[in-house]
Structure formats: C-alpha cells, structure tokens
Amino acid sequence: MTEQAFSPEERAAVYRAIAERRDMRHFIGGTVAPELLARVLEAAHQA
C-alpha cells in the first residue's frame, strides 16, 4: 500500500473548495502577487 501525500482533511478541503467554487462571477480586483500566481500555475501544471 502506498502512503497518501495528503491527509484526509486536506483532501476534503480541496474537494469542498472545488464543489463550492464552480465558477467566478465576481472578482475583487487588484493585482495578484507574483509568488501566489507562480504557486497557482505550478499547481495547475501538476494537475
């Protein structure tokens, strides 16, 4: 059996975020920090 990289609580949080945010209709405006953008893009690349 392989060890899971994320705990059940962490996986549940991701699933909950996906289920609750299916689309974006309102944006807060402003800029995104380059470090945050890099993290999001890296996560998308890994998906």
CHARMM internal coordinates of N, CA and C (Angstrom, degrees):
IC EDIT
DIST 1 N 1 CA 1.4497
DIST 1 CA 1 C 1.5325
ANGL 1 N 1 CA 1 C 108.32
DIST 1 C 2 N 1.3194
ANGL 1 CA 1 C 2 N 116.44
DIHE 1 N 1 CA 1 C 2 N 138.88
DIST 2 N 2 CA 1.4594
ANGL 1 C 2 N 2 CA 120.49
DIHE 1 CA 1 C 2 N 2 CA 179.19
DIST 2 CA 2 C 1.5237
ANGL 2 N 2 CA 2 C 110.07
DIHE 1 C 2 N 2 CA 2 C -92.87
DIST 2 C 3 N 1.3207
ANGL 2 CA 2 C 3 N 115.36
DIHE 2 N 2 CA 2 C 3 N 149.14
DIST 3 N 3 CA 1.4586
ANGL 2 C 3 N 3 CA 120.70
DIHE 2 CA 2 C 3 N 3 CA 178.44
DIST 3 CA 3 C 1.5189
ANGL 3 N 3 CA 3 C 109.75
DIHE 2 C 3 N 3 CA 3 C -81.16
DIST 3 C 4 N 1.3308
ANGL 3 CA 3 C 4 N 116.77
DIHE 3 N 3 CA 3 C 4 N 136.12
DIST 4 N 4 CA 1.4603
ANGL 3 C 4 N 4 CA 121.55
DIHE 3 CA 3 C 4 N 4 CA 179.04
DIST 4 CA 4 C 1.5261
ANGL 4 N 4 CA 4 C 109.88
DIHE 3 C 4 N 4 CA 4 C -73.83
DIST 4 C 5 N 1.3356
ANGL 4 CA 4 C 5 N 116.29
DIHE 4 N 4 CA 4 C 5 N 140.12
DIST 5 N 5 CA 1.4628
ANGL 4 C 5 N 5 CA 121.06
DIHE 4 CA 4 C 5 N 5 CA 179.77
DIST 5 CA 5 C 1.5269
ANGL 5 N 5 CA 5 C 111.76
DIHE 4 C 5 N 5 CA 5 C -73.29
DIST 5 C 6 N 1.3226
ANGL 5 CA 5 C 6 N 117.49
DIHE 5 N 5 CA 5 C 6 N -25.73
DIST 6 N 6 CA 1.4585
ANGL 5 C 6 N 6 CA 121.61
DIHE 5 CA 5 C 6 N 6 CA -177.10
DIST 6 CA 6 C 1.5188
ANGL 6 N 6 CA 6 C 109.66
DIHE 5 C 6 N 6 CA 6 C -125.75
DIST 6 C 7 N 1.3162
ANGL 6 CA 6 C 7 N 115.44
DIHE 6 N 6 CA 6 C 7 N 148.13
DIST 7 N 7 CA 1.4613
ANGL 6 C 7 N 7 CA 120.72
DIHE 6 CA 6 C 7 N 7 CA 179.22
DIST 7 CA 7 C 1.5289
ANGL 7 N 7 CA 7 C 109.75
DIHE 6 C 7 N 7 CA 7 C -71.50
DIST 7 C 8 N 1.3265
ANGL 7 CA 7 C 8 N 117.11
DIHE 7 N 7 CA 7 C 8 N 161.67
DIST 8 N 8 CA 1.4682
ANGL 7 C 8 N 8 CA 119.20
DIHE 7 CA 7 C 8 N 8 CA 176.18
DIST 8 CA 8 C 1.5276
ANGL 8 N 8 CA 8 C 112.25
DIHE 7 C 8 N 8 CA 8 C -57.65
DIST 8 C 9 N 1.3328
ANGL 8 CA 8 C 9 N 117.43
DIHE 8 N 8 CA 8 C 9 N -36.03
DIST 9 N 9 CA 1.4665
ANGL 8 C 9 N 9 CA 120.63
DIHE 8 CA 8 C 9 N 9 CA 179.16
DIST 9 CA 9 C 1.5218
ANGL 9 N 9 CA 9 C 111.19
DIHE 8 C 9 N 9 CA 9 C -65.90
DIST 9 C 10 N 1.3335
ANGL 9 CA 9 C 10 N 116.89
DIHE 9 N 9 CA 9 C 10 N -40.68
DIST 10 N 10 CA 1.4673
ANGL 9 C 10 N 10 CA 120.52
DIHE 9 CA 9 C 10 N 10 CA 178.59
DIST 10 CA 10 C 1.5255
ANGL 10 N 10 CA 10 C 110.87
DIHE 9 C 10 N 10 CA 10 C -65.86
DIST 10 C 11 N 1.3162
ANGL 10 CA 10 C 11 N 117.44
DIHE 10 N 10 CA 10 C 11 N -43.19
DIST 11 N 11 CA 1.4668
ANGL 10 C 11 N 11 CA 120.12
DIHE 10 CA 10 C 11 N 11 CA 177.96
DIST 11 CA 11 C 1.5210
ANGL 11 N 11 CA 11 C 111.03
DIHE 10 C 11 N 11 CA 11 C -63.56
DIST 11 C 12 N 1.3353
ANGL 11 CA 11 C 12 N 116.93
DIHE 11 N 11 CA 11 C 12 N -40.87
DIST 12 N 12 CA 1.4635
ANGL 11 C 12 N 12 CA 120.65
DIHE 11 CA 11 C 12 N 12 CA 178.93
DIST 12 CA 12 C 1.5264
ANGL 12 N 12 CA 12 C 110.68
DIHE 11 C 12 N 12 CA 12 C -62.35
DIST 12 C 13 N 1.3300
ANGL 12 CA 12 C 13 N 117.53
DIHE 12 N 12 CA 12 C 13 N -38.82
DIST 13 N 13 CA 1.4660
ANGL 12 C 13 N 13 CA 120.73
DIHE 12 CA 12 C 13 N 13 CA 178.97
DIST 13 CA 13 C 1.5223
ANGL 13 N 13 CA 13 C 111.01
DIHE 12 C 13 N 13 CA 13 C -63.78
DIST 13 C 14 N 1.3196
ANGL 13 CA 13 C 14 N 117.47
DIHE 13 N 13 CA 13 C 14 N -40.27
DIST 14 N 14 CA 1.4689
ANGL 13 C 14 N 14 CA 120.76
DIHE 13 CA 13 C 14 N 14 CA 178.43
DIST 14 CA 14 C 1.5205
ANGL 14 N 14 CA 14 C 110.26
DIHE 13 C 14 N 14 CA 14 C -65.98
DIST 14 C 15 N 1.3229
ANGL 14 CA 14 C 15 N 117.32
DIHE 14 N 14 CA 14 C 15 N -46.70
DIST 15 N 15 CA 1.4633
ANGL 14 C 15 N 15 CA 120.39
DIHE 14 CA 14 C 15 N 15 CA 179.50
DIST 15 CA 15 C 1.5251
ANGL 15 N 15 CA 15 C 110.97
DIHE 14 C 15 N 15 CA 15 C -60.35
DIST 15 C 16 N 1.3366
ANGL 15 CA 15 C 16 N 116.50
DIHE 15 N 15 CA 15 C 16 N -40.81
DIST 16 N 16 CA 1.4654
ANGL 15 C 16 N 16 CA 120.77
DIHE 15 CA 15 C 16 N 16 CA 179.60
DIST 16 CA 16 C 1.5276
ANGL 16 N 16 CA 16 C 110.56
DIHE 15 C 16 N 16 CA 16 C -64.33
DIST 16 C 17 N 1.3218
ANGL 16 CA 16 C 17 N 117.21
DIHE 16 N 16 CA 16 C 17 N -43.13
DIST 17 N 17 CA 1.4704
ANGL 16 C 17 N 17 CA 120.62
DIHE 16 CA 16 C 17 N 17 CA 179.05
DIST 17 CA 17 C 1.5225
ANGL 17 N 17 CA 17 C 110.96
DIHE 16 C 17 N 17 CA 17 C -62.36
DIST 17 C 18 N 1.3167
ANGL 17 CA 17 C 18 N 117.22
DIHE 17 N 17 CA 17 C 18 N -41.52
DIST 18 N 18 CA 1.4683
ANGL 17 C 18 N 18 CA 121.02
DIHE 17 CA 17 C 18 N 18 CA 179.20
DIST 18 CA 18 C 1.5275
ANGL 18 N 18 CA 18 C 110.08
DIHE 17 C 18 N 18 CA 18 C -64.56
DIST 18 C 19 N 1.3155
ANGL 18 CA 18 C 19 N 116.94
DIHE 18 N 18 CA 18 C 19 N -45.31
DIST 19 N 19 CA 1.4660
ANGL 18 C 19 N 19 CA 120.85
DIHE 18 CA 18 C 19 N 19 CA -177.34
DIST 19 CA 19 C 1.5228
ANGL 19 N 19 CA 19 C 112.20
DIHE 18 C 19 N 19 CA 19 C -65.94
DIST 19 C 20 N 1.3379
ANGL 19 CA 19 C 20 N 116.71
DIHE 19 N 19 CA 19 C 20 N -37.15
DIST 20 N 20 CA 1.4578
ANGL 19 C 20 N 20 CA 120.06
DIHE 19 CA 19 C 20 N 20 CA -175.67
DIST 20 CA 20 C 1.5195
ANGL 20 N 20 CA 20 C 113.48
DIHE 19 C 20 N 20 CA 20 C -83.17
DIST 20 C 21 N 1.3136
ANGL 20 CA 20 C 21 N 119.53
DIHE 20 N 20 CA 20 C 21 N -18.89
DIST 21 N 21 CA 1.4622
ANGL 20 C 21 N 21 CA 122.07
DIHE 20 CA 20 C 21 N 21 CA -175.33
DIST 21 CA 21 C 1.5245
ANGL 21 N 21 CA 21 C 110.20
DIHE 20 C 21 N 21 CA 21 C -122.97
DIST 21 C 22 N 1.2960
ANGL 21 CA 21 C 22 N 117.03
DIHE 21 N 21 CA 21 C 22 N 63.86
DIST 22 N 22 CA 1.4557
ANGL 21 C 22 N 22 CA 121.40
DIHE 21 CA 21 C 22 N 22 CA -178.07
DIST 22 CA 22 C 1.5235
ANGL 22 N 22 CA 22 C 112.16
DIHE 21 C 22 N 22 CA 22 C -72.35
DIST 22 C 23 N 1.3168
ANGL 22 CA 22 C 23 N 117.97
DIHE 22 N 22 CA 22 C 23 N -27.38
DIST 23 N 23 CA 1.4631
ANGL 22 C 23 N 23 CA 120.28
DIHE 22 CA 22 C 23 N 23 CA 177.37
DIST 23 CA 23 C 1.5260
ANGL 23 N 23 CA 23 C 109.07
DIHE 22 C 23 N 23 CA 23 C -150.25
DIST 23 C 24 N 1.3039
ANGL 23 CA 23 C 24 N 115.12
DIHE 23 N 23 CA 23 C 24 N 160.56
DIST 24 N 24 CA 1.4671
ANGL 23 C 24 N 24 CA 121.00
DIHE 23 CA 23 C 24 N 24 CA 178.39
DIST 24 CA 24 C 1.5229
ANGL 24 N 24 CA 24 C 108.38
DIHE 23 C 24 N 24 CA 24 C -113.86
DIST 24 C 25 N 1.2976
ANGL 24 CA 24 C 25 N 116.86
DIHE 24 N 24 CA 24 C 25 N 118.65
DIST 25 N 25 CA 1.4612
ANGL 24 C 25 N 25 CA 121.15
DIHE 24 CA 24 C 25 N 25 CA 177.57
DIST 25 CA 25 C 1.5225
ANGL 25 N 25 CA 25 C 111.25
DIHE 24 C 25 N 25 CA 25 C -108.92
DIST 25 C 26 N 1.3138
ANGL 25 CA 25 C 26 N 116.64
DIHE 25 N 25 CA 25 C 26 N -19.50
DIST 26 N 26 CA 1.4606
ANGL 25 C 26 N 26 CA 120.76
DIHE 25 CA 25 C 26 N 26 CA -179.11
DIST 26 CA 26 C 1.5210
ANGL 26 N 26 CA 26 C 108.82
DIHE 25 C 26 N 26 CA 26 C -129.50
DIST 26 C 27 N 1.3043
ANGL 26 CA 26 C 27 N 115.76
DIHE 26 N 26 CA 26 C 27 N 132.18
DIST 27 N 27 CA 1.4486
ANGL 26 C 27 N 27 CA 121.01
DIHE 26 CA 26 C 27 N 27 CA 179.33
DIST 27 CA 27 C 1.5201
ANGL 27 N 27 CA 27 C 108.62
DIHE 26 C 27 N 27 CA 27 C -115.38
DIST 27 C 28 N 1.3254
ANGL 27 CA 27 C 28 N 116.60
DIHE 27 N 27 CA 27 C 28 N 149.90
DIST 28 N 28 CA 1.4589
ANGL 27 C 28 N 28 CA 119.64
DIHE 27 CA 27 C 28 N 28 CA -177.87
DIST 28 CA 28 C 1.5199
ANGL 28 N 28 CA 28 C 112.47
DIHE 27 C 28 N 28 CA 28 C -85.73
DIST 28 C 29 N 1.3066
ANGL 28 CA 28 C 29 N 117.81
DIHE 28 N 28 CA 28 C 29 N -12.02
DIST 29 N 29 CA 1.4551
ANGL 28 C 29 N 29 CA 120.27
DIHE 28 CA 28 C 29 N 29 CA -179.32
DIST 29 CA 29 C 1.5125
ANGL 29 N 29 CA 29 C 111.24
DIHE 28 C 29 N 29 CA 29 C 79.08
DIST 29 C 30 N 1.2905
ANGL 29 CA 29 C 30 N 116.34
DIHE 29 N 29 CA 29 C 30 N -175.70
DIST 30 N 30 CA 1.4544
ANGL 29 C 30 N 30 CA 119.93
DIHE 29 CA 29 C 30 N 30 CA 179.68
DIST 30 CA 30 C 1.5169
ANGL 30 N 30 CA 30 C 111.85
DIHE 29 C 30 N 30 CA 30 C 84.64
DIST 30 C 31 N 1.3106
ANGL 30 CA 30 C 31 N 114.39
DIHE 30 N 30 CA 30 C 31 N -169.40
DIST 31 N 31 CA 1.4582
ANGL 30 C 31 N 31 CA 119.86
DIHE 30 CA 30 C 31 N 31 CA -177.80
DIST 31 CA 31 C 1.5204
ANGL 31 N 31 CA 31 C 110.76
DIHE 30 C 31 N 31 CA 31 C -110.35
DIST 31 C 32 N 1.3023
ANGL 31 CA 31 C 32 N 115.39
DIHE 31 N 31 CA 31 C 32 N 162.25
DIST 32 N 32 CA 1.4578
ANGL 31 C 32 N 32 CA 122.84
DIHE 31 CA 31 C 32 N 32 CA 176.72
DIST 32 CA 32 C 1.5197
ANGL 32 N 32 CA 32 C 107.22
DIHE 31 C 32 N 32 CA 32 C -107.44
DIST 32 C 33 N 1.3114
ANGL 32 CA 32 C 33 N 116.14
DIHE 32 N 32 CA 32 C 33 N 131.65
DIST 33 N 33 CA 1.4620
ANGL 32 C 33 N 33 CA 120.53
DIHE 32 CA 32 C 33 N 33 CA 179.06
DIST 33 CA 33 C 1.5291
ANGL 33 N 33 CA 33 C 109.44
DIHE 32 C 33 N 33 CA 33 C -60.81
DIST 33 C 34 N 1.3182
ANGL 33 CA 33 C 34 N 117.86
DIHE 33 N 33 CA 33 C 34 N 137.80
DIST 34 N 34 CA 1.4675
ANGL 33 C 34 N 34 CA 120.55
DIHE 33 CA 33 C 34 N 34 CA -179.52
DIST 34 CA 34 C 1.5280
ANGL 34 N 34 CA 34 C 113.04
DIHE 33 C 34 N 34 CA 34 C -54.84
DIST 34 C 35 N 1.3338
ANGL 34 CA 34 C 35 N 117.72
DIHE 34 N 34 CA 34 C 35 N -36.00
DIST 35 N 35 CA 1.4648
ANGL 34 C 35 N 35 CA 120.64
DIHE 34 CA 34 C 35 N 35 CA 179.95
DIST 35 CA 35 C 1.5264
ANGL 35 N 35 CA 35 C 111.20
DIHE 34 C 35 N 35 CA 35 C -66.04
DIST 35 C 36 N 1.3279
ANGL 35 CA 35 C 36 N 116.56
DIHE 35 N 35 CA 35 C 36 N -40.24
DIST 36 N 36 CA 1.4614
ANGL 35 C 36 N 36 CA 120.68
DIHE 35 CA 35 C 36 N 36 CA 178.68
DIST 36 CA 36 C 1.5206
ANGL 36 N 36 CA 36 C 110.59
DIHE 35 C 36 N 36 CA 36 C -67.74
DIST 36 C 37 N 1.3120
ANGL 36 CA 36 C 37 N 116.84
DIHE 36 N 36 CA 36 C 37 N -43.45
DIST 37 N 37 CA 1.4579
ANGL 36 C 37 N 37 CA 120.70
DIHE 36 CA 36 C 37 N 37 CA 178.26
DIST 37 CA 37 C 1.5228
ANGL 37 N 37 CA 37 C 110.40
DIHE 36 C 37 N 37 CA 37 C -59.87
DIST 37 C 38 N 1.3161
ANGL 37 CA 37 C 38 N 117.19
DIHE 37 N 37 CA 37 C 38 N -42.13
DIST 38 N 38 CA 1.4662
ANGL 37 C 38 N 38 CA 121.04
DIHE 37 CA 37 C 38 N 38 CA 178.72
DIST 38 CA 38 C 1.5235
ANGL 38 N 38 CA 38 C 110.78
DIHE 37 C 38 N 38 CA 38 C -62.39
DIST 38 C 39 N 1.3434
ANGL 38 CA 38 C 39 N 117.40
DIHE 38 N 38 CA 38 C 39 N -40.66
DIST 39 N 39 CA 1.4721
ANGL 38 C 39 N 39 CA 120.59
DIHE 38 CA 38 C 39 N 39 CA 178.83
DIST 39 CA 39 C 1.5196
ANGL 39 N 39 CA 39 C 111.36
DIHE 38 C 39 N 39 CA 39 C -64.49
DIST 39 C 40 N 1.3275
ANGL 39 CA 39 C 40 N 116.99
DIHE 39 N 39 CA 39 C 40 N -42.83
DIST 40 N 40 CA 1.4654
ANGL 39 C 40 N 40 CA 121.16
DIHE 39 CA 39 C 40 N 40 CA -179.79
DIST 40 CA 40 C 1.5228
ANGL 40 N 40 CA 40 C 110.53
DIHE 39 C 40 N 40 CA 40 C -65.00
DIST 40 C 41 N 1.3212
ANGL 40 CA 40 C 41 N 116.82
DIHE 40 N 40 CA 40 C 41 N -45.08
DIST 41 N 41 CA 1.4645
ANGL 40 C 41 N 41 CA 119.94
DIHE 40 CA 40 C 41 N 41 CA 179.79
DIST 41 CA 41 C 1.5195
ANGL 41 N 41 CA 41 C 111.58
DIHE 40 C 41 N 41 CA 41 C -65.41
DIST 41 C 42 N 1.3176
ANGL 41 CA 41 C 42 N 117.54
DIHE 41 N 41 CA 41 C 42 N -37.72
DIST 42 N 42 CA 1.4668
ANGL 41 C 42 N 42 CA 120.69
DIHE 41 CA 41 C 42 N 42 CA 177.36
DIST 42 CA 42 C 1.5254
ANGL 42 N 42 CA 42 C 110.33
DIHE 41 C 42 N 42 CA 42 C -64.72
DIST 42 C 43 N 1.3333
ANGL 42 CA 42 C 43 N 117.05
DIHE 42 N 42 CA 42 C 43 N -41.84
DIST 43 N 43 CA 1.4657
ANGL 42 C 43 N 43 CA 120.60
DIHE 42 CA 42 C 43 N 43 CA 177.72
DIST 43 CA 43 C 1.5243
ANGL 43 N 43 CA 43 C 110.84
DIHE 42 C 43 N 43 CA 43 C -62.69
DIST 43 C 44 N 1.3300
ANGL 43 CA 43 C 44 N 117.31
DIHE 43 N 43 CA 43 C 44 N -41.94
DIST 44 N 44 CA 1.4658
ANGL 43 C 44 N 44 CA 120.98
DIHE 43 CA 43 C 44 N 44 CA 178.18
DIST 44 CA 44 C 1.5199
ANGL 44 N 44 CA 44 C 110.70
DIHE 43 C 44 N 44 CA 44 C -64.44
DIST 44 C 45 N 1.3057
ANGL 44 CA 44 C 45 N 116.45
DIHE 44 N 44 CA 44 C 45 N -38.92
DIST 45 N 45 CA 1.4666
ANGL 44 C 45 N 45 CA 120.72
DIHE 44 CA 44 C 45 N 45 CA 179.32
DIST 45 CA 45 C 1.5286
ANGL 45 N 45 CA 45 C 110.57
DIHE 44 C 45 N 45 CA 45 C -64.76
DIST 45 C 46 N 1.3241
ANGL 45 CA 45 C 46 N 116.99
DIHE 45 N 45 CA 45 C 46 N -36.40
DIST 46 N 46 CA 1.4645
ANGL 45 C 46 N 46 CA 121.84
DIHE 45 CA 45 C 46 N 46 CA -178.99
DIST 46 CA 46 C 1.5305
ANGL 46 N 46 CA 46 C 112.26
DIHE 45 C 46 N 46 CA 46 C -75.92
DIST 46 C 47 N 1.3350
ANGL 46 CA 46 C 47 N 117.02
DIHE 46 N 46 CA 46 C 47 N -21.60
DIST 47 N 47 CA 1.4725
ANGL 46 C 47 N 47 CA 120.89
DIHE 46 CA 46 C 47 N 47 CA -175.38
DIST 47 CA 47 C 1.5105
ANGL 47 N 47 CA 47 C 111.77
DIHE 46 C 47 N 47 CA 47 C -69.24
END
COOR INIT
IC SEED 1 N 1 CA 1 C
IC BUILD
